Amino acid sequence: MGKLRLGVIGAGSWAVSSHLPAMEKHRDEVEFTIVNRRNPELLERIKDHFEFQKATTDWHDVIAERPDIVIVGSPVALHYEQAKAALDAGAHVLCEKPFTIDPVQAWDLVDTARAQDRHLLLAYGWNYRPMVVGAKALMDENGGIGEIEQVSIHMSSHTRALLSGTGAYPAASPESIPESETWIDPRLSGGGYGQAQFTHALGLALWLAPLLRGQDVFAFMSAPLDAPVELHDAISIRFTRGAIGTIGGGSEHHGPNNERHKVDVRVIGSKGNFHIDLEREVVWRYRGQGDDVHLPVQPGVGIYDCIGPVASLVELARGVGTNRSPGELGARTVEILEAAYRSAASGRVEPVATQDRA
């Protein structure tokens, strides 16, 4: 095979600070063909810096170029139309999280990828970190901890300034500050902390426990600082196989623990317990006194990066590699979050809209 032709739709702050530097490591395999962004001045700087052959303010031009691989980094409200167009044009697609706002659209993208025989990945970077790969193996080994009964998920991160419209996030590219509307205009973002961050935590927990599927959701959300979207969430979930769970957390102040994300998942099953803590770098599975495993991990393995999904996009397009963040996983996160936003608005327990899907 020759080089894979890369197209980028929506080269925003995270694409510039993470996805494109990660893709540069694959220049011997990838041709930087065409990049899209709305702002023409920033677009030209991105084109020159990463040595793209072409640049355009119209994302349809990326599709017309028929690239082999596409990164969709635009606001979430645009993901469905753009990712579907890329898949229909024959590209393998890495879509930024959150996947979509509407779960019906998320599942349609899954179906489209399957029909086109293309790979569809979500930018869930933790799923590719060695610590999480080891945790997944423990949860898959010999039935894991049995039938899942209860799940507790906590995540807090430094999005207080970003979601209140008063600043950016710590890892933002200084040359390409995030467009505020991408995060705090509900028409583009679909919501606040749930969309911006809980999608990561759910993408991790549902990857570790692939049989979990949301059924009913109740949520409280709060928006201090007169923020246009919520900064904090408290969500209760009933899953389709009888398990129950909670997911809670929110937008921290800048500074604590070198800006590290706080992500903690605890699971109780019929055969034991499981715990992963990405901040403190703990992986522990307990199935009785004779089967008590603390996974040895190297310092720093819990720190977030999104190198893995980019590398996997290249590998999968070459016919090798493993998709640890497939479209199906993204759709399962979307349907829980969409029900949570409906619940916060209605004050009632809301059913997952797509729970009847096989």
N, C-alpha and C positions, 0 to 999 in steps of 0.2 A: 504493500500500500504506500501511496505517496503521503504527503503531509495532510493532516486534517485541517480543513478550512474553518476558522473560527469567526462567528458573528456574535456581537454583543448588543442586546437591546436594553437601553436604560443604564448607561454607565454612570451610576451615581456614586456616592461617597464610599460605600462598602465595596463596590466593584473595583474602584480605583485603589483603595487601601488594602484589599484582600484578594479578590478573585483574579484580577489581572496580574499582580505580582506572583501569585501562585501559578498562574498559567505560563508566565515567562520561564519557569523551570522546565517547561516542555517545548521550548522553541525548536528543538531538533525534530519534534513530531507535529507541531502545530504552526500553521500559517495564520498570522493575525490579519484577517481579511477585511472586516468591516465593523465599525463601531458606531453606535447611535446614542445620542443624548440631545435633549431639547435645547440646552444653552449652547449656541454656536461657538462662543469664545472658549468656554471650557472644553467643548468637544474637540476643537483644534489642538488644544494643549494635550489632551489625552491621546489623540491620534499621533501626535509627534512623539510624545514621551514613550508610548508603547509600540511605536512604529507600525501602526495599522496602515494597510494599503488605501483604505477608503474610510470616509466618515460621513455621516448623514444625520440630519435632524428628523428625518422621517423613518420610523422603524420598519415600515413596509419595504424600504430599500434593502434592509438586512435580509428579509425573507426572499426577495427577488434575486439576491446573490447566491441563493441555494447553498448555504454553508453546511458542513458536515456536523458541526457541534454549535450550539447556541447557549449563551448565558442570558437569562432573563432577569434583569436587576431593577426593573421599573417598580413604581408603586403597586401594591397588591391588587388594587381595583383593575389594573391593566393586565395582570398575569394571565388570566384565562384566554383572552383574545390573542395575545402575543404568543403564549406557549402553544396554543392549539395551532396557530398558523405555522409555527416552526416545526411542530411534529408532522403536520400535514405536508409540509415541504420536504420531509425526509430527514430532518435533523434530530440528533440526540440532544436532549435539553436538560440543562441544570437551571432550575427555577429557584429564585431567592425565596426565603420564607418571609412572612406567612404565604402559604400556597395560593389560596384564593379566599374570598370572603364567603362565597356561596358553596356549600358542600356538593350540591348537584353539579356545579361546574368542575369541582375538584375531581369527582368520580368520572365525569365525562373526559377529562384529560387523561385519567388512568386508562379508560377504554380506548381513547384515541392512540395513545402510545402502544397499547397492545395490538390494535388493528394495523398500525403502521410498522409494527415490529421494531420500534425504537425504544431506547432507554430514556426514562424520565426520572430525574433525581431532584431531591430537595436539598437546600443548603443547610443541613443539620450537621455542623462540623463535629460536634462531640461524638456522634455515632462512629466516627472514624479514628478517634483517639485510642491509643493502645489500651488505656485503662478501661474504656467502654467495650472495646472488642473482647477483652478478657472477661468483663462482667457478663456480656452476652453469652459467651461460651459456658459460664457457670449456670446461667438461667436455662440454657438449652440442654445441658448435660443430664442424661438419665432422668428426664422429666422435670428438671429444675426443682422448684419447691412445691410442685403439685398444682392443684387447682387454685387459682388466685382467689382470695377472699377479700382482701383489703389492700388499698394503695394510698400512701400519703406522699404528696409531691410538694416541695417548697422551692421557690425560686425568687431571689431578689437581686437586682442589678442596678447599675448607675444610670438610670434613665429619667431621673427626676427633672433635670433641666430640659432634656430632649422633649419629653411628653408634655411639659408645661409651656413649651414654646419660648424658653428663656436661655437656651444654649444647645450644645451638641453632646454626643456621647464621647467618652474618653478616647476611643480608638478611631474616631473620625479622621479622614484624610484632611490635613490642613489646607491642601490645594483645592479640595472639593467638599466644603461643608455641607452636611445633609440639608436638603430642601425641607423646610419646616412643614410644609403642607403634606409631604409624604407621610408624616408621622401623626399629625394632629388634625388633619381634615378627615373626618369620618367617611366622607364620600370616597376618599382615596385609600385611607388606611384601614377602614372597617372597624376601628376601635383604637384603644390605647395599649396598656401593658399586656393585655391578653394576646393581642395580635403581634405586638413588637417582641415579646419575650416568652410568654407561656408556651407559644408554639415550639420553642426549643425544648422546654422541660417535658411537654407532652410527647414530642418527637423522640426523646430519649426513653421515657417510661414505656410508651407503646411499642418501641422497638425491642426493648428488653422483654416485654410481655405481649407477644403478637396476637394472642387470642382476646385481648381486651378490646371491647368495642362499646362506645358510649350508647346509653339507652335513654336516660333522663338526667336533666341537669338543673340545679338551682344555684343562683349566683347573686352575691352582693358585690358592688363595685363602687369605688369612691374617687372623686376628682378634686383633691385639695389644690390650693394655689390658683383657683379659678381656671384650672386647666380645661381645654375643650374636649379632652378624652380622659378616660380613667387612668389613674396612676397606680391603684391598688385593687386587688381582686381576691375574693374568697369564694371558691366554687366547690359544690358537692356534686358527685357523679354516681349514678347507678349504672353498672355495666350490664351487657346483655346476658352474661353467663352467671349473674347473681352477685358478683363482687360489687363492693362499694368503694368510693375513694374521695379524696379531697385534694384540691390544688390551691395553694395560697401563696401570697407574697406581693411584691410590688417594687416601687421605684425608690431606691436608696439615694442618700446623699453621696456626693463624690468623696473619695478618699480611703474608706476602710479597706484594709488588707490589699493594698496596691490595686484597687479597682476590680478585684476578682469577683466573678459571678458566684453567688451562693445558690447551689443546686443540690438538692437532697431528695432521694427517692427511697422510700421504705415500703416493702411489700411483705404481706403475710399470706402464706399459702397453706394448703392442707398438709404439706410435708415439712414446712420449715419457714424461715424468714430470710429476707434478702435486703441488703442496704448498700446504696452507693451514694457517696458524698464527694462531689467534684471539687469543692473548695478545700476540704480537709484531706482529700485523696484517699478515701476509704472504699474498699469493695469487700463485702462480707456476706457469705452465704452460710446459713446454719440449718442443718438437717439432723440434729441430734449430737450427743457428745462425741460420737465416733465420726462425725462428718461435719466438722466446723472449719470452714475455709476462709482465711483472710488472704486475699490476693496480694502478693507483693507488687508494689508499684514504685516507679521512680519519681522523685520530686519534680513537680511541674507538669505531670501528665494530665492533670485536671484543668489546666489553663486552656481557654477556648482558642481554637483557630479553625479556619475553614479551608485548610489546604486539602484535606481528604476528599471532599466532594469534587473539587476541581480535578484532582488526579484521577479519581474514579471515572469522571466523565470521559477523559482521554482514554483510559484503559478500556472502558466498556465499548466505546466507539471502535476500538481496535479488536474487540471480541474477547477480551480477557477482563479480569477484575471482578469485584463484588459490589453490588449496589446496596449500601447500608442505610440509604435514605430514599426508598422508592416512593413513587407517586401514591401507592396505596397507603403508606404510612402518613403522608401529608394529608390525604383525604380523611383519615381517621382523626387527625388532630383538628381539621377544619370543622368537622361536624360537631365535635364537642364544643369548640369555641363559639360557633354560630349559635348553638342552643344556649350557651352561657350569656351571650349578649341579649338574646331574646328574653331570657329569664330576668336579667337585671332590669330590663325595661318594663316587663309585665308584673314583676313581683311574685311570679308563680314558678312552680316546677314546669320545665318545658321539655318535651320529647325531642330526641335527636331526629332531625328531619329525614335522614336517609337510613334509618335503622333497619328498614325492611329490605335493604339491598343485600343480596346474598354475598 
